[in-house]
């Protein structure tokens, strides 16, 4: 009986050792699989980025081969869609004015004035950003509007332009646009204006002979966004006068 019990104990010990070894192997296998999957996923993303970069390069080189040198400055700006959005934005600003119709302005506290003026300033900036943006490329570089100034980027500082899926374009460190977003442009079978602008700017950076030979004049000059503020302010003032 004692010998049988010892055999049973030994068998149980060997079973536990074998089970523990199998568990460790299984755990190690799962850990290895997870790490390998993560690495392959990262490699897959890198490969996709490289593939997209190669596609962009081929497309831009093909466009450069068929692009004639420009004499006059090249201008990109807000199209009909952007101006419609700006008009709709102005309409809701009139309806939901930060200075509510019939409000006793003399009774507002300093903090209430500050909040209303801040809200109005942001709303006016969005209006100009939608309906009055413009980018000009001339012999000296690229001009991009800001709120109170115009940033002029020499060609050697532009680097490259990159189109985003939301329709905006990175020009150097600045963001311009918007155009029709790329997914919506494909759905409506419309040209991808953001990518066309980004490609054209990029090939002019790489091919100086394709850059415009003239400087921007008064007709093509870029203006700060603040220049367009009087228009919506006049509309708001008229709406308040009529409501009062």
C-alpha positions as a printed Julia matrix, in Angstrom:
244×3 Matrix{Float64}:
   0.0    0.0     0.0
   2.8    2.41    0.92
   4.55   1.68   -2.34
   1.31   2.33   -4.23
   0.85   5.66   -2.45
   4.42   6.7    -3.26
   3.82   5.87   -6.9
   0.62   7.93   -6.86
   2.4   10.9    -5.28
   5.23  10.67   -7.82
   2.78  10.46  -10.69
   0.88  13.5    -9.37
   4.13  15.45   -9.07
   5.15  14.59  -12.6
   1.67  15.62  -13.83
   1.93  19.0   -12.08
   5.42  19.58  -13.5
   4.28  18.67  -16.99
   1.19  20.9   -16.73
   3.29  23.83  -15.5
   5.73  23.4   -18.38
   2.9   23.32  -20.9
   1.34  26.43  -19.34
   4.66  28.32  -19.5
   5.12  27.32  -23.13
   1.59  28.42  -23.98
   2.09  31.77  -22.22
   5.37  32.33  -24.0
   3.81  31.43  -27.32
   0.98  33.89  -26.81
   3.37  36.64  -25.74
   5.53  36.02  -28.79
   2.51  36.02  -31.1
   1.31  39.32  -29.64
   4.69  40.99  -30.01
   5.08  39.7   -33.55
   1.61  40.95  -34.48
   2.37  44.4   -33.11
   5.63  44.55  -35.0
   4.06  43.41  -38.24
   1.26  45.96  -37.78
   3.8   48.76  -37.34
   5.72  47.51  -40.35
   2.51  47.41  -42.36
   1.76  51.04  -41.52
   5.28  52.05  -42.49
   4.95  50.2   -45.77
   1.64  51.93  -46.49
   3.17  55.32  -45.76
   6.08  54.53  -48.07
   3.67  53.36  -50.76
   1.62  56.56  -50.46
   4.8   58.64  -50.6
   5.9   56.8   -53.77
   2.47  57.33  -55.34
   2.61  61.05  -54.5
   6.1   61.32  -55.97
   5.11  59.57  -59.21
   1.96  61.68  -59.56
   3.84  64.92  -58.9
   6.64  64.04  -61.34
   4.04  63.26  -64.02
   2.36  66.6   -63.36
   5.67  68.45  -63.46
   6.36  66.98  -66.91
   3.12  68.47  -68.27
   3.13  71.8   -66.38
   4.18  74.93  -68.23
   6.14  77.66  -66.44
   3.85  80.35  -65.04
   4.36  84.04  -65.76
   1.66  85.59  -63.58
   1.31  84.7   -59.89
  -0.83  81.66  -59.08
  -3.81  82.21  -56.78
  -5.94  79.75  -54.83
  -8.89  80.94  -52.82
 -12.36  80.32  -51.46
 -14.74  78.87  -54.04
 -18.51  78.94  -54.25
 -18.91  76.19  -51.65
 -16.78  78.03  -49.09
 -18.67  81.26  -49.66
 -22.01  79.51  -49.23
 -20.79  78.07  -45.93
 -19.61  81.53  -44.87
 -23.02  82.99  -45.72
 -24.77  80.26  -43.71
 -22.43  80.89  -40.81
 -23.19  84.6   -40.95
 -26.91  83.82  -41.01
 -26.75  81.78  -37.82
 -24.56  84.49  -36.26
 -27.3   87.04  -37.0
 -29.95  84.75  -35.48
 -27.84  83.86  -32.44
 -26.01  87.11  -31.91
 -23.71  87.21  -28.85
 -25.42  90.52  -28.05
 -29.0   89.24  -27.82
 -31.65  91.45  -29.36
 -33.36  93.7   -26.81
 -30.58  93.25  -24.23
 -29.76  96.23  -22.05
 -26.1   96.62  -22.95
 -25.56  99.13  -20.15
 -26.48  96.44  -17.64
 -23.81  93.96  -18.77
 -20.92  93.28  -16.43
 -17.29  93.46  -17.53
 -17.09  89.67  -17.66
 -20.25  89.45  -19.79
 -18.82  92.01  -22.21
 -15.56  90.07  -22.39
 -17.3   86.75  -23.11
 -19.55  88.27  -25.78
 -16.69  90.1   -27.49
 -14.6   86.91  -27.46
 -17.45  84.89  -28.97
 -17.98  87.54  -31.64
 -14.26  87.63  -32.49
 -14.1   83.85  -32.94
 -17.26  83.9   -35.08
 -15.84  86.64  -37.32
 -12.57  84.73  -37.7
 -14.47  81.58  -38.78
 -16.46  83.66  -41.28
 -13.31  85.07  -42.88
 -11.5   81.73  -42.67
 -14.28  80.08  -44.66
 -15.16  82.72  -47.23
 -12.1   84.91  -47.7
  -9.01  82.72  -47.59
  -6.46  83.13  -50.36
  -2.98  81.78  -51.09
  -0.69  83.36  -53.69
   2.49  81.9   -55.18
   4.78  84.33  -57.0
   8.47  84.53  -57.83
   9.43  85.27  -54.2
   7.49  82.5   -52.48
   4.05  81.72  -51.07
   1.84  84.19  -49.18
  -0.58  82.8   -46.59
  -3.06  84.97  -44.66
  -3.16  85.21  -40.89
  -5.56  87.09  -38.63
  -3.81  90.48  -38.68
  -0.82  89.84  -40.95
   0.25  87.92  -44.05
   2.98  85.29  -43.74
   5.29  85.23  -46.75
   7.25  82.02  -47.06
  10.31  82.07  -49.35
  10.48  79.05  -51.64
  13.35  77.48  -49.71
  11.22  77.57  -46.53
   8.06  76.08  -48.01
   9.44  72.53  -48.03
   6.4   70.74  -49.39
   2.65  71.11  -49.31
   0.48  68.3   -48.0
  -3.27  67.89  -48.58
  -5.38  66.71  -45.66
  -8.52  64.6   -45.85
 -10.63  67.45  -44.45
  -9.83  69.64  -47.47
  -7.19  71.85  -45.85
  -3.58  72.07  -47.02
  -0.37  72.27  -45.01
   1.93  74.87  -46.58
   5.1   74.87  -44.57
   3.91  75.28  -40.98
   0.64  76.99  -41.96
  -2.77  75.48  -42.71
  -4.84  76.94  -45.53
  -8.1   76.09  -47.24
 -10.57  74.54  -47.01
 -11.4   72.86  -50.27
 -14.04  70.16  -50.67
 -12.9   67.25  -48.43
 -11.33  64.4   -50.4
 -13.94  61.7   -49.5
 -16.79  64.05  -50.43
 -15.03  65.06  -53.65
 -14.75  61.4   -54.66
 -18.39  60.78  -53.77
 -19.54  63.75  -55.88
 -16.98  62.99  -58.6
 -15.44  66.42  -58.23
 -11.74  67.35  -58.54
  -9.69  67.13  -55.38
  -8.7   70.8   -55.13
  -6.61  70.38  -51.99
  -4.4   67.71  -53.57
  -4.1   69.67  -56.82
  -2.91  72.76  -54.93
  -0.51  70.74  -52.77
   0.95  68.97  -55.81
   1.4   72.22  -57.74
   3.16  73.95  -54.84
   5.37  70.92  -54.24
   6.52  70.63  -57.85
   7.34  74.37  -57.88
   9.47  73.87  -54.79
  11.36  71.05  -56.53
  11.46  72.72  -59.97
  12.39  76.41  -59.73
  11.93  76.85  -63.49
   8.17  76.25  -63.02
   7.72  79.08  -60.53
   6.0   82.33  -61.56
   8.36  84.98  -62.87
   6.32  87.96  -61.61
   5.44  89.31  -58.2
   1.9   89.55  -56.82
   0.16  92.85  -57.55
  -2.81  94.57  -55.93
  -5.25  92.23  -57.67
  -3.59  89.01  -56.51
  -2.22  90.17  -53.16
  -3.18  88.24  -50.02
  -4.88  90.2   -47.23
  -5.23  89.42  -43.51
  -8.5   87.92  -42.33
  -9.24  90.96  -40.15
  -9.69  93.07  -43.29
 -13.01  91.26  -43.92
 -14.45  91.87  -40.45
 -16.4   95.08  -41.33
 -18.78  93.16  -43.63
 -20.28  90.81  -41.02
 -20.16  93.58  -38.42
 -22.25  95.8   -40.68
 -24.77  92.97  -41.2
 -25.02  92.42  -37.44
 -25.41  96.14  -36.77
 -28.18  96.39  -39.38
 -29.97  93.39  -37.86
 -29.87  94.99  -34.39
 -31.12  98.32  -35.71
 -34.04  96.66  -37.49
 -34.87  94.54  -34.45
 -34.76  97.54  -32.14
